């Protein structure tokens, strides 16, 4: 089972309940594209959080954890180990923490405008991207994995009715 918790600052348009629905859809779509799809039906609860923050908060986190003193669109903080499905049997309370995703509103809005897409669609894309990072995918170190990650993102977004964000590249 998947449990998605969303925390949002007022800068993000719409009630947190709407963002929670979108975040859960994004997470489910991303997970379904991976070999870890059993998370969605597993009896244990897999929990992830999404923080809809501002650029200042993301910049502070980026500086503290990545030594990059600038905002970025999304940060992911995974808590799972590569063998996490085996670890579910050892979860004492039946909950497995997948990790945290943090999105920066101003950067997300600026990028959405540059791409000519809605902030909502771009935020959903970043959530999908962040979930894949939580599951161990990395587009920085390995070109083949970057291509696989991009294909999973594109398929997940298509399942949500969102156009391929990489189509112009």
FENNOR-V327971 format. One record per residue. RES is the residue in three letters. PHI is phi in whole degrees, 0 to 359 (NA if undefined). PSI is psi in whole degrees, 0 to 359 (NA if undefined). OMEGA is omega in degrees with one decimal (* if undefined). Layout:
# FENNOR-V327971
{{RES;PHI;PSI;OMEGA} {RES;PHI;PSI;OMEGA}}
This chain:
# FENNOR-V327971
{{UNK;NA;146;-179.7} {UNK;246;134;176.8} {UNK;235;119;-179.3} {UNK;248;126;-179.8} {UNK;246;132;-178.5} {UNK;240;136;173.2} {UNK;237;131;-174.4} {UNK;225;141;172.0} {UNK;272;159;-176.3} {UNK;300;340;-179.4} {UNK;300;333;178.3} {UNK;278;125;-178.6} {UNK;293;141;174.6} {UNK;95;157;-179.7} {UNK;289;151;-178.5} {UNK;301;331;178.6} {UNK;298;321;177.9} {UNK;293;319;177.9} {UNK;294;326;178.5} {UNK;296;317;177.7} {UNK;299;313;179.7} {UNK;297;318;180.0} {UNK;296;319;178.7} {UNK;294;318;177.2} {UNK;298;317;179.4} {UNK;297;315;-179.0} {UNK;296;314;179.7} {UNK;298;316;-179.7} {UNK;296;318;179.6} {UNK;294;311;-177.9} {UNK;298;321;-179.2} {UNK;298;337;-179.6} {UNK;274;355;-175.8} {UNK;252;168;173.4} {UNK;291;357;-178.0} {UNK;262;21;-177.8} {UNK;303;338;179.8} {UNK;296;343;174.7} {UNK;306;324;-174.2} {UNK;291;337;-178.4} {UNK;239;1;-178.5} {UNK;294;144;179.9} {UNK;293;335;176.2} {UNK;288;157;177.9} {UNK;263;120;175.0} {UNK;262;119;-174.1} {UNK;248;133;172.2} {UNK;224;153;179.9} {UNK;240;149;176.1} {UNK;235;124;176.9} {UNK;252;120;175.2} {UNK;266;100;-171.1} {UNK;248;190;174.7} {UNK;249;174;-178.2} {UNK;300;323;-177.7} {UNK;297;316;179.7} {UNK;294;317;-180.0} {UNK;294;321;177.4} {UNK;299;317;179.1} {UNK;298;317;177.9} {UNK;293;319;179.5} {UNK;297;320;178.1} {UNK;292;317;-176.3} {UNK;290;321;-172.5} {UNK;254;342;-177.7} {UNK;233;2;-178.6} {UNK;56;34;176.6} {UNK;237;105;-174.3} {UNK;274;65;177.2} {UNK;201;156;177.0} {UNK;288;159;173.6} {UNK;220;168;-173.7} {UNK;288;318;-178.4} {UNK;212;142;173.2} {UNK;238;144;177.7} {UNK;235;135;179.5} {UNK;236;88;-177.6} {UNK;289;147;176.9} {UNK;241;354;-178.1} {UNK;272;150;171.7} {UNK;265;161;-178.2} {UNK;304;330;-179.4} {UNK;261;38;-171.0} {UNK;297;332;179.7} {UNK;293;326;175.4} {UNK;292;327;-178.3} {UNK;288;344;-178.3} {UNK;298;329;179.3} {UNK;293;338;-178.1} {UNK;263;359;-179.7} {UNK;291;114;-173.5} {UNK;292;332;-179.2} {UNK;247;10;179.4} {UNK;77;9;178.6} {UNK;245;135;177.1} {UNK;240;123;179.4} {UNK;277;117;-179.9} {UNK;281;315;179.3} {UNK;149;190;-175.3} {UNK;235;143;174.5} {UNK;238;137;179.2} {UNK;231;124;178.7} {UNK;251;144;179.0} {UNK;259;117;-172.4} {UNK;299;309;-175.3} {UNK;297;319;178.6} {UNK;294;317;178.7} {UNK;299;315;-179.7} {UNK;296;317;179.4} {UNK;297;314;179.6} {UNK;295;320;178.6} {UNK;299;315;178.7} {UNK;298;317;179.2} {UNK;297;325;-178.1} {UNK;272;349;-178.5} {UNK;71;34;177.8} {UNK;237;167;179.0} {UNK;286;154;176.3} {UNK;300;322;179.8} {UNK;298;311;180.0} {UNK;298;319;180.0} {UNK;293;320;178.3} {UNK;297;319;177.4} {UNK;298;318;176.5} {UNK;302;314;-179.6} {UNK;294;326;175.9} {UNK;294;315;177.0} {UNK;302;312;179.3} {UNK;302;314;-179.6} {UNK;296;320;178.4} {UNK;298;319;177.9} {UNK;298;321;174.4} {UNK;298;318;179.3} {UNK;300;330;-179.2} {UNK;272;5;173.2} {UNK;103;2;179.7} {UNK;279;144;-175.8} {UNK;220;127;-179.9} {UNK;260;358;-175.0} {UNK;270;315;-171.7} {UNK;274;337;-170.5} {UNK;222;117;-177.6} {UNK;298;320;179.4} {UNK;295;319;178.2} {UNK;291;326;176.8} {UNK;298;317;178.7} {UNK;294;320;178.3} {UNK;295;318;-179.9} {UNK;296;318;178.6} {UNK;298;318;179.0} {UNK;296;320;177.8} {UNK;295;319;178.2} {UNK;299;313;-178.3} {UNK;299;316;179.7} {UNK;293;318;179.3} {UNK;298;315;-179.6} {UNK;294;321;177.9} {UNK;299;322;179.1} {UNK;294;342;178.4} {UNK;259;3;179.4} {UNK;79;24;-179.3} {UNK;251;132;-176.7} {UNK;298;155;178.2} {UNK;299;114;-178.8} {UNK;288;348;-178.4} {UNK;258;3;-173.6} {UNK;301;328;-177.6} {UNK;276;353;-175.2} {UNK;265;NA;*}}
